[in-house]
Amino acid sequence: MNKVSVVLPTFNEKDNILPLILDIQSQLNNQEYEIIVVDDDSPDGTWRIVEELGKNEKYIRLIRRQGRTGLTSAISEGIDVATGDVVVWMDCDFSMPPEKINDLLQKINDGYDISVASRYIPGGGTVIIEKSQDSIISAALSFLMNFAIQKILDSSFNDYTSGFIAVKKDIVDDIKLRGDYGEYFIDFIYRAIKKGYKIIEIPYICKARKYGVSKTGTNLVQYIKRGRKYIWTALRLRLTWF
């Protein structure tokens, strides 16, 4: 690869964004890269931190979205302006360790089209916050949901809700992201499988977010509502390809 574009979709991540960017930079210091932060006009001023950093750092690009919101569309906007031949995207709460980025990129160098960080292969997993009921519920429902999606779609792939990925730019130009939230990843990966792209998963440990509030949900009702969309997406994809 010649250049890597790292897309970071943000909303209210002011305490995480600067250390995350610095950590990513330290991982990519031997690689030509750009970091594209796509911020949904965060009320906490996340975009201001990135804007200030970008004044002295040419590798930092900011897209401040006013009047537009949503995870999938934010990632898509970042991909659209990316100039790298490989695109990486990830969450911005430190649940996804930046030190795994080089492992993902190495698999692209090895000849794979798509490299995904996975919690559900040997060596992967999720950190459970001690005495946190929400953490236990979230981890259990995520595991069960991914197991169900495997049965509906293709069991050769494991983490259908990963969201931590390196992919050749021409592939995301071919397979446009669709969906409201995390279901976009189910849709993207399954279409990539059906199109015959070469995909590999590498293990990672999903950690608890450092600061802020999860966008996926904070209670059982929110998790179930989100999960219903994921399962419906899987069923729709299965019926469409069938």
PyMOL commands that set and color helices and strands:
alter all, ss='L'
color gray80, all
select helices_A, chain A and resi 14-27+46-56+71-81+98-109+133-152+169-174+183-194+220-241
alter helices_A, ss='H'
color red, helices_A
select strands_A, chain A and resi 4-10+33-39+60-64+86-89+114-118+125-126+165-168+199-203+205-206
alter strands_A, ss='S'
color yellow, strands_A
deselect
rebuild
show_as cartoon
